[in-house]
Amino acid sequence: MSAQPQALTPSKVLDRVLVLEMVRVTEAAAVAASKLVGRGDEKAADAAAVEAMRQAFDELYMDGTVVIGEGERDEAPMLYIGEKVGGAPEDGNGKGGPKIDIALDPLEGTTITAKAGPNALAVLAAAEKGCLLNAPDTYMDKLAVGPGYPDGVIDLAKSPTENVKAVAEAKGVDPSEIVVCVLDRDRHAEIISELRSLGCGVVLIGDGDVAGVIAVTDPDTTIDLYMGQGGAPEGVLAAAALRCVGGQFNGRLVFRNDDEKSRARKWGIADEDFDKIYKLEDLAKGDCIFAATGVTDGSLLDGVKRLRGGKMTTESVVMRASSGTVRWIRGEHRTG
């Protein structure tokens, strides 16, 4: 049995109109952030994306709750964890729009936006209430592979060497032909050294590990595996995308101190799950939507382009798990 998208019953909550409307939300955030590409101000770029995404959400007919956002309420002025979004909240009599949980990153890649680097995205995932893991703002060890492999071909409990050899065997190639994407950080020096000792190709990215994980699903990237440690919230976003297009994902929370463990407990992570290896369905289950718009050019999407005459172009992707549909959307916008 290969790890392809599972047949799901379409959610009545995730109306197909809402699926396409989610792209408007990521487009708004990407366009706002694009005004600050290369300006060297990470905070301003992030704030612009957050404000634009918040306003776009409020135009949608839904009763949404942010389960992964910019941080906790006392750390983020808006789009914080637990914030209500959408233009149709419950009115107290049980009436309102569909109840939807939202995971979001209005600007995934604040540093690369400030430096005009590649792979900055505006990203969100949406699912029925309770279907997205309330991941704490900690690190997560991640391991991902694209569709078409036997279930269980990757295992975060095993070494990078063992995982590369397992994927190589399933693919019918030598381990030296496997290409692995890794976030370029000092903490990954041992992983990178181990991979190169096998003769693997190692694609190092400066930021934007959501795009890095999704790259394993696209044959054009030639990337077979994603390995390394990044943000746990981004792990849930990437898992939502893989739910739509197939693939396998393993994630394990990494805690640096007792404060991070306390925050994990606050969001419902039990002590016995602190060392748990989360699989795809643990992070994003049921029908779900994933949407992203490029801020800067990258492996997944082109960035926002500002043209003469007050025009802009955007490139976005929107996916839905129940149908396995992937739509690539090129938008043309007038700024005047």
C-alpha positions as CSV (number, residue, x, y, z in Angstrom):
1,M,0.0,0.0,0.0
2,S,1.5,3.3,-1.1
3,A,1.1,6.6,0.8
4,Q,-1.3,8.4,-1.6
5,P,-4.0,10.8,-0.6
6,Q,-6.8,8.9,1.2
7,A,-10.3,8.9,-0.1
8,L,-12.2,11.3,2.2
9,T,-15.8,12.4,2.4
10,P,-16.0,16.1,1.5
11,S,-16.7,18.2,4.5
12,K,-20.0,20.1,4.5
13,V,-18.3,22.7,6.6
14,L,-15.5,23.3,4.1
15,D,-17.7,24.5,1.3
16,R,-16.0,24.6,-2.1
17,V,-16.6,28.3,-2.4
18,L,-14.7,28.8,0.9
19,V,-11.8,26.7,-0.6
20,L,-11.2,29.3,-3.3
21,E,-11.9,32.2,-1.0
22,M,-8.9,31.1,1.2
23,V,-6.6,32.1,-1.7
24,R,-7.9,35.7,-1.4
25,V,-6.7,35.6,2.2
26,T,-3.1,34.5,1.3
27,E,-3.0,36.8,-1.7
28,A,-3.9,39.8,0.6
29,A,-1.1,38.9,3.0
30,A,1.5,38.3,0.3
31,V,0.7,41.6,-1.5
32,A,1.0,43.6,1.7
33,A,4.3,41.9,2.6
34,S,5.7,42.4,-0.8
35,K,5.9,46.1,-0.3
36,L,8.7,45.5,2.2
37,V,10.7,42.9,0.3
38,G,14.4,43.8,0.6
39,R,13.7,46.7,3.0
40,G,15.5,45.1,5.9
41,D,12.6,45.3,8.3
42,E,11.3,41.9,9.4
43,K,8.8,43.2,11.9
44,A,7.2,45.7,9.5
45,A,6.9,43.0,6.8
46,D,5.3,40.6,9.2
47,A,2.9,43.2,10.6
48,A,1.8,44.2,7.2
49,A,1.0,40.6,6.3
50,V,-0.8,40.0,9.6
51,E,-3.0,43.1,9.2
52,A,-3.9,42.3,5.6
53,M,-4.7,38.6,6.4
54,R,-6.9,39.6,9.4
55,Q,-9.0,42.0,7.2
56,A,-9.4,39.4,4.5
57,F,-10.6,36.8,7.0
58,D,-13.3,39.1,8.2
59,E,-14.8,39.3,4.7
60,L,-15.5,35.5,4.7
61,Y,-18.7,33.9,5.9
62,M,-17.3,31.6,8.6
63,D,-16.8,31.4,12.4
64,G,-13.1,30.7,12.5
65,T,-10.7,30.1,15.4
66,V,-6.9,30.5,15.1
67,V,-5.3,27.4,16.5
68,I,-1.8,28.2,15.2
69,G,-1.0,31.8,14.8
70,E,1.5,34.6,15.6
71,G,1.8,33.6,19.2
72,E,-0.3,33.8,22.4
73,R,-2.6,36.7,23.0
74,D,-0.1,38.6,25.2
75,E,2.6,38.3,22.5
76,A,0.7,39.1,19.4
77,P,-1.7,42.0,18.8
78,M,-3.7,40.0,16.3
79,L,-4.0,36.6,14.7
80,Y,-3.0,35.2,18.1
81,I,-3.8,31.6,19.1
82,G,-7.5,31.5,20.1
83,E,-8.5,34.6,18.2
84,K,-11.8,34.5,16.4
85,V,-11.8,35.4,12.7
86,G,-14.4,35.5,10.0
87,G,-17.4,37.6,9.2
88,A,-20.0,35.3,10.7
89,P,-19.3,34.5,14.4
90,E,-21.8,32.6,16.5
91,D,-24.5,35.1,17.7
92,G,-25.1,33.4,21.1
93,N,-28.2,31.5,19.8
94,G,-26.1,28.9,18.0
95,K,-26.3,30.7,14.7
96,G,-23.4,31.8,12.6
97,G,-21.1,30.6,9.9
98,P,-19.3,27.2,9.7
99,K,-17.0,26.6,12.6
100,I,-13.5,26.2,11.2
101,D,-10.0,25.9,12.8
102,I,-7.3,27.9,11.1
103,A,-3.5,27.4,11.2
104,L,-1.6,30.3,9.6
105,D,1.6,32.0,9.0
106,P,1.0,35.4,7.3
107,L,4.6,35.6,6.4
108,E,6.6,32.4,6.4
109,G,10.1,33.7,6.0
110,T,10.3,37.1,7.6
111,T,14.1,37.2,7.4
112,I,14.2,36.2,3.7
113,T,11.6,38.8,2.9
114,A,13.6,41.5,4.6
115,K,16.7,40.3,2.6
116,A,14.8,39.6,-0.6
117,G,15.7,36.0,-0.5
118,P,13.7,33.0,-2.0
119,N,10.7,31.0,-0.7
120,A,8.8,33.5,1.4
121,L,5.2,32.6,1.5
122,A,1.8,33.6,3.0
123,V,0.4,30.3,4.2
124,L,-2.7,28.9,5.9
125,A,-4.5,25.7,6.5
126,A,-8.2,25.2,7.4
127,A,-10.1,22.2,8.7
128,E,-13.2,21.4,10.7
129,K,-13.0,22.1,14.4
130,G,-10.6,19.8,16.2
131,C,-8.8,18.4,13.1
132,L,-5.6,20.4,13.4
133,L,-3.1,19.9,16.2
134,N,-2.7,22.9,18.5
135,A,1.1,22.7,18.2
136,P,2.9,24.9,20.7
137,D,5.5,27.4,19.5
138,T,8.5,25.1,19.9
139,Y,10.8,23.3,17.6
140,M,10.0,20.1,15.9
141,D,12.2,17.3,14.4
142,K,10.8,16.7,10.9
143,L,11.0,14.0,8.4
144,A,9.0,14.0,5.1
145,V,8.8,12.1,1.9
146,G,6.6,12.4,-1.1
147,P,3.8,10.2,-2.4
148,G,4.2,6.7,-4.0
149,Y,6.2,5.0,-1.2
150,P,5.1,2.1,1.0
151,D,3.6,3.3,4.3
152,G,6.2,3.5,7.0
153,V,9.1,3.9,4.6
154,I,10.3,6.8,6.9
155,D,10.7,6.6,10.6
156,L,12.0,9.5,12.8
157,A,13.2,7.0,15.4
158,K,15.8,5.8,12.9
159,S,19.0,7.5,11.8
160,P,19.3,9.7,8.6
161,T,21.3,6.9,7.1
162,E,18.6,4.3,7.7
163,N,15.9,6.6,6.3
164,V,17.9,7.4,3.2
165,K,18.6,3.7,2.5
166,A,15.0,2.8,3.0
167,V,13.8,5.4,0.5
168,A,16.6,4.5,-1.9
169,E,15.6,0.8,-1.8
170,A,11.9,1.7,-2.3
171,K,12.8,3.9,-5.2
172,G,15.2,1.4,-6.7
173,V,18.3,3.6,-6.6
174,D,21.6,3.8,-4.8
175,P,21.5,6.0,-1.6
176,S,24.0,8.4,-3.4
177,E,21.2,9.3,-5.8
178,I,18.8,10.5,-3.0
179,V,18.5,14.3,-2.6
180,V,17.6,15.7,0.8
181,C,16.4,19.2,1.7
182,V,17.8,20.6,5.0
183,L,17.4,23.9,6.7
184,D,20.8,25.6,6.7
185,R,21.4,25.9,10.4
186,D,24.4,25.0,12.7
187,R,22.2,22.5,14.6
188,H,22.1,20.4,11.4
189,A,25.8,20.1,10.9
190,E,25.9,16.4,11.9
191,I,22.9,15.5,9.7
192,I,24.5,17.2,6.7
193,S,27.8,15.5,7.3
194,E,26.1,12.1,7.6
195,L,24.1,12.6,4.4
196,R,27.2,13.7,2.5
197,S,29.1,10.7,3.7
198,L,26.5,8.6,1.9
199,G,27.0,10.7,-1.3
200,C,23.6,12.2,-1.0
201,G,22.8,15.5,-2.6
202,V,21.9,18.1,0.1
203,V,19.8,21.1,-0.8
204,L,20.3,23.7,1.9
205,I,17.6,26.4,2.3
206,G,18.0,29.5,4.4
207,D,14.5,29.7,5.6
208,G,10.9,28.7,4.7
209,D,10.7,25.0,5.7
210,V,7.0,24.8,4.7
211,A,8.1,25.1,1.1
212,G,11.0,22.7,1.9
213,V,8.6,20.0,3.0
214,I,6.2,20.5,0.2
215,A,9.1,20.3,-2.3
216,V,9.2,16.5,-1.7
217,T,5.9,16.2,-3.5
218,D,7.1,17.9,-6.7
219,P,9.2,15.7,-9.0
220,D,10.6,18.9,-10.7
221,T,12.5,19.8,-7.5
222,T,14.3,16.4,-7.6
223,I,14.1,16.5,-3.7
224,D,13.3,13.1,-2.2
225,L,13.4,13.8,1.5
226,Y,13.1,16.6,4.0
227,M,15.0,16.3,7.3
228,G,15.8,18.6,10.2
229,Q,14.5,20.7,13.0
230,G,12.2,23.7,12.5
231,G,9.1,25.3,13.9
232,A,6.3,23.0,15.2
233,P,3.5,25.3,13.8
234,E,5.1,25.1,10.4
235,G,5.0,21.3,10.7
236,V,1.3,21.4,11.0
237,L,0.9,23.6,8.0
238,A,3.2,21.3,5.9
239,A,1.3,18.3,7.1
240,A,-2.0,19.8,5.9
241,A,-0.5,20.2,2.5
242,L,0.7,16.6,2.4
243,R,-2.7,15.5,3.4
244,C,-4.0,17.0,0.2
245,V,-1.4,15.7,-2.2
246,G,0.0,12.6,-0.6
247,G,3.3,11.8,1.1
248,Q,4.4,10.9,4.6
249,F,5.5,13.0,7.6
250,N,7.0,12.4,11.0
251,G,7.3,15.1,13.6
252,R,8.5,15.1,17.2
253,L,8.3,18.2,19.5
254,V,11.6,19.5,20.8
255,F,11.6,21.4,24.2
256,R,14.5,23.6,25.2
257,N,13.2,24.4,28.7
258,D,10.4,23.9,31.2
259,D,8.6,27.1,30.0
260,E,8.1,25.5,26.6
261,K,6.7,22.3,28.2
262,S,4.3,24.4,30.2
263,R,3.1,26.1,27.1
264,A,2.6,22.8,25.4
265,R,0.5,21.6,28.3
266,K,-1.6,24.7,28.0
267,W,-2.5,23.8,24.4
268,G,-3.4,20.3,25.3
269,I,-0.2,18.3,24.8
270,A,0.0,15.7,27.5
271,D,3.3,14.9,29.2
272,E,3.3,11.4,27.8
273,D,3.2,12.8,24.3
274,F,6.3,15.0,24.8
275,D,8.4,12.4,23.0
276,K,5.7,11.1,20.7
277,I,6.4,10.8,17.0
278,Y,3.4,12.4,15.3
279,K,2.3,11.1,11.9
280,L,0.5,13.0,9.2
281,E,-3.0,12.2,10.5
282,D,-2.0,13.2,14.1
283,L,-1.2,16.7,12.8
284,A,-3.9,17.3,10.2
285,K,-6.9,14.9,9.9
286,G,-10.1,14.7,8.0
287,D,-10.9,17.1,5.1
288,C,-8.6,20.1,5.1
289,I,-7.6,23.0,2.9
290,F,-4.1,24.3,2.3
291,A,-3.5,27.7,0.6
292,A,-0.3,29.6,-0.1
293,T,0.8,32.7,-2.1
294,G,4.3,33.5,-3.0
295,V,5.8,36.7,-1.6
296,T,9.3,36.2,-3.2
297,D,10.2,33.7,-5.9
298,G,10.8,30.2,-4.7
299,S,10.7,26.5,-5.6
300,L,7.0,26.3,-5.0
301,L,5.6,29.6,-6.2
302,D,6.6,32.9,-7.9
303,G,6.6,36.0,-5.8
304,V,4.5,39.1,-6.2
305,K,5.5,41.1,-9.2
306,R,4.7,44.8,-9.4
307,L,4.3,46.0,-13.0
308,R,3.9,49.3,-14.8
309,G,0.5,50.9,-14.8
310,G,-0.4,50.0,-11.3
311,K,-0.7,46.2,-11.9
312,M,0.5,43.3,-9.9
313,T,0.6,39.6,-10.4
314,T,0.5,36.8,-7.8
315,E,0.9,33.1,-7.9
316,S,-0.9,30.8,-5.5
317,V,-1.8,27.2,-4.8
318,V,-4.8,25.8,-3.1
319,M,-5.3,22.2,-2.2
320,R,-8.2,20.1,-0.7
321,A,-7.7,16.8,0.9
322,S,-11.2,15.2,0.2
323,S,-10.8,15.7,-3.6
324,G,-7.1,15.7,-3.9
325,T,-7.5,18.8,-6.1
326,V,-4.5,21.1,-6.5
327,R,-5.2,24.4,-8.2
328,W,-2.5,26.8,-9.3
329,I,-3.8,30.3,-9.5
330,R,-2.3,33.3,-11.2
331,G,-3.9,36.6,-10.2
332,E,-3.7,40.0,-11.8
333,H,-4.5,42.9,-9.5
334,R,-4.8,46.6,-9.9
335,T,-3.4,48.8,-7.2
336,G,-5.3,51.9,-8.2
